[in-house]
Amino acid sequence: MEKEVEVFFNEDVLKIGAELFMLDYSTLEKLGSFENYVFSAQRKGEEFILRLTHSSHRSKQQVEAELAWLQYLQSKNAPVCGPISSKNGQLVEAIPAGKTFFFISLFEKAKGTAVKVQDPIFNEKLFKAWGRATGILHRLSNDYVEPNGIIKRPDLVEEFRIQFAPFIPNDDVKVKEKVTSILLAIKNLPKDKERYRLIHSDIHSGNFFYDGADITIFDFDDSTYHHLIGDIAIPIYYSLWLNNKIINKEKFINEEFLPAFMKGYVKENHINLTLLNDIELFLKLRDCELYGVLHKKWDLSSLNEKQKNILNEIRERIISDTPIVSVQLEKLFR
């Protein structure tokens, strides 16, 4: 979490949040603090997930829009962790912190366990379940309309200019030129219902649990109006990123991961497979997003060697106009 936000976060804020959602404060356990403060917590022995979002990251209206879509998905029995109301009957509670706010939300705990890309269960059975769950979300999103009083979540390309672009170094002209080119290419793609809807946009293995048969997706904080292919590019990207076990990335993606993922996906949602021709463009977009967010989150004055290498590798891919992996669709279409 940025230092500017940390100064506002304290035990009082956390206690108020726990009280509003009737949680046993002594059971709170911190799970993460990258973009939001996230805690596990219990109420009468049942476990939930408490999230505190700072107003510098999202507005209250944006959080409400996220949870409205999540409620819709939950009502359709999608594999998601639905929101839980506070004792005041609200899905989002606002707690003042100086001249800012924390927006508090509570969620169901996902069934199953976390999966790491190095785990033995990171295999074709999981990939198929991953694709199936993604297909369910895309199918249901096709019919989603925001309820009265709920704003639409932002378009991802427009959001890029707020969330990522300001943190890309101004003096890195080569990167800025390539980022602009990639954003323009995506902006110029058609936005018909066949390819463009409200999506999760971050369904990597850190944002779901797996019970051996099905996955349950959580963390809809980045949900956005974007191309469906973006939700297929992200699993590809993060199945490779920092995964040193995979020697031949092309073979893994094209012969193992993507065929299994798409086999599960098409069981739940019809998609024109020729749209996958754009997938490398969306892999390049994720490099641009990650390059921006890491410059935002990391202390650039004291990077360790691993962090320097990560930034250098992403930068080289951006300026060379090279995706993290070459996707060979002819193998998928056989």
GIHUNOR-V364208 format. One record per residue. N is the residue number from 1. RES is the residue in three letters. OMEGA is omega in whole degrees, 0 to 359 (* if undefined). Layout:
N_RES_OMEGA, N_RES_OMEGA
This chain:
1_MET_180, 2_GLU_181, 3_LYS_181, 4_GLU_179, 5_VAL_182, 6_GLU_182, 7_VAL_181, 8_PHE_185, 9_PHE_180, 10_ASN_184, 11_GLU_180, 12_ASP_179, 13_VAL_182, 14_LEU_179, 15_LYS_178, 16_ILE_178, 17_GLY_179, 18_ALA_180, 19_GLU_181, 20_LEU_181, 21_PHE_172, 22_MET_180, 23_LEU_175, 24_ASP_187, 25_TYR_183, 26_SER_182, 27_THR_183, 28_LEU_179, 29_GLU_184, 30_LYS_180, 31_LEU_182, 32_GLY_180, 33_SER_182, 34_PHE_176, 35_GLU_176, 36_ASN_170, 37_TYR_184, 38_VAL_182, 39_PHE_164, 40_SER_182, 41_ALA_182, 42_GLN_172, 43_ARG_182, 44_LYS_176, 45_GLY_179, 46_GLU_186, 47_GLU_178, 48_PHE_177, 49_ILE_180, 50_LEU_180, 51_ARG_178, 52_LEU_184, 53_THR_181, 54_HIS_184, 55_SER_175, 56_SER_182, 57_HIS_179, 58_ARG_171, 59_SER_177, 60_LYS_180, 61_GLN_178, 62_GLN_178, 63_VAL_178, 64_GLU_178, 65_ALA_176, 66_GLU_185, 67_LEU_176, 68_ALA_177, 69_TRP_180, 70_LEU_176, 71_GLN_178, 72_TYR_180, 73_LEU_179, 74_GLN_181, 75_SER_179, 76_LYS_178, 77_ASN_175, 78_ALA_181, 79_PRO_183, 80_VAL_175, 81_CYS_185, 82_GLY_178, 83_PRO_181, 84_ILE_181, 85_SER_175, 86_SER_178, 87_LYS_177, 88_ASN_180, 89_GLY_182, 90_GLN_175, 91_LEU_179, 92_VAL_175, 93_GLU_180, 94_ALA_178, 95_ILE_179, 96_PRO_176, 97_ALA_188, 98_GLY_176, 99_LYS_180, 100_THR_180, 101_PHE_163, 102_PHE_178, 103_PHE_189, 104_ILE_178, 105_SER_179, 106_LEU_184, 107_PHE_171, 108_GLU_174, 109_LYS_181, 110_ALA_173, 111_LYS_181, 112_GLY_183, 113_THR_178, 114_ALA_179, 115_VAL_174, 116_LYS_185, 117_VAL_178, 118_GLN_183, 119_ASP_175, 120_PRO_181, 121_ILE_175, 122_PHE_189, 123_ASN_187, 124_GLU_177, 125_LYS_177, 126_LEU_182, 127_PHE_180, 128_LYS_177, 129_ALA_178, 130_TRP_178, 131_GLY_180, 132_ARG_180, 133_ALA_178, 134_THR_178, 135_GLY_178, 136_ILE_180, 137_LEU_181, 138_HIS_179, 139_ARG_181, 140_LEU_180, 141_SER_180, 142_ASN_183, 143_ASP_185, 144_TYR_173, 145_VAL_181, 146_GLU_176, 147_PRO_177, 148_ASN_178, 149_GLY_180, 150_ILE_178, 151_ILE_175, 152_LYS_172, 153_ARG_186, 154_PRO_170, 155_ASP_187, 156_LEU_181, 157_VAL_177, 158_GLU_179, 159_GLU_179, 160_PHE_184, 161_ARG_179, 162_ILE_189, 163_GLN_189, 164_PHE_187, 165_ALA_182, 166_PRO_186, 167_PHE_174, 168_ILE_186, 169_PRO_182, 170_ASN_183, 171_ASP_179, 172_ASP_188, 173_VAL_182, 174_LYS_179, 175_VAL_182, 176_LYS_179, 177_GLU_180, 178_LYS_179, 179_VAL_179, 180_THR_180, 181_SER_180, 182_ILE_179, 183_LEU_180, 184_LEU_180, 185_ALA_179, 186_ILE_179, 187_LYS_182, 188_ASN_177, 189_LEU_177, 190_PRO_179, 191_LYS_178, 192_ASP_185, 193_LYS_181, 194_GLU_187, 195_ARG_190, 196_TYR_181, 197_ARG_170, 198_LEU_182, 199_ILE_178, 200_HIS_176, 201_SER_181, 202_ASP_185, 203_ILE_172, 204_HIS_188, 205_SER_176, 206_GLY_183, 207_ASN_170, 208_PHE_171, 209_PHE_184, 210_TYR_181, 211_ASP_181, 212_GLY_178, 213_ALA_184, 214_ASP_174, 215_ILE_175, 216_THR_188, 217_ILE_175, 218_PHE_181, 219_ASP_178, 220_PHE_183, 221_ASP_182, 222_ASP_180, 223_SER_191, 224_THR_171, 225_TYR_189, 226_HIS_180, 227_HIS_180, 228_LEU_182, 229_ILE_177, 230_GLY_179, 231_ASP_175, 232_ILE_178, 233_ALA_184, 234_ILE_176, 235_PRO_177, 236_ILE_184, 237_TYR_187, 238_TYR_172, 239_SER_180, 240_LEU_188, 241_TRP_180, 242_LEU_178, 243_ASN_185, 244_ASN_181, 245_LYS_183, 246_ILE_181, 247_ILE_180, 248_ASN_185, 249_LYS_182, 250_GLU_181, 251_LYS_181, 252_PHE_183, 253_ILE_189, 254_ASN_183, 255_GLU_182, 256_GLU_189, 257_PHE_189, 258_LEU_176, 259_PRO_180, 260_ALA_180, 261_PHE_183, 262_MET_176, 263_LYS_176, 264_GLY_183, 265_TYR_187, 266_VAL_173, 267_LYS_185, 268_GLU_183, 269_ASN_176, 270_HIS_177, 271_ILE_174, 272_ASN_187, 273_LEU_178, 274_THR_176, 275_LEU_179, 276_LEU_177, 277_ASN_180, 278_ASP_192, 279_ILE_180, 280_GLU_175, 281_LEU_181, 282_PHE_172, 283_LEU_177, 284_LYS_178, 285_LEU_180, 286_ARG_174, 287_ASP_180, 288_CYS_179, 289_GLU_183, 290_LEU_178, 291_TYR_179, 292_GLY_185, 293_VAL_179, 294_LEU_174, 295_HIS_178, 296_LYS_189, 297_LYS_185, 298_TRP_174, 299_ASP_187, 300_LEU_180, 301_SER_182, 302_SER_179, 303_LEU_173, 304_ASN_185, 305_GLU_179, 306_LYS_180, 307_GLN_178, 308_LYS_181, 309_ASN_179, 310_ILE_180, 311_LEU_180, 312_ASN_180, 313_GLU_179, 314_ILE_181, 315_ARG_181, 316_GLU_178, 317_ARG_182, 318_ILE_186, 319_ILE_177, 320_SER_179, 321_ASP_184, 322_THR_177, 323_PRO_181, 324_ILE_178, 325_VAL_175, 326_SER_182, 327_VAL_185, 328_GLN_189, 329_LEU_180, 330_GLU_178, 331_LYS_179, 332_LEU_186, 333_PHE_180, 334_ARG_*
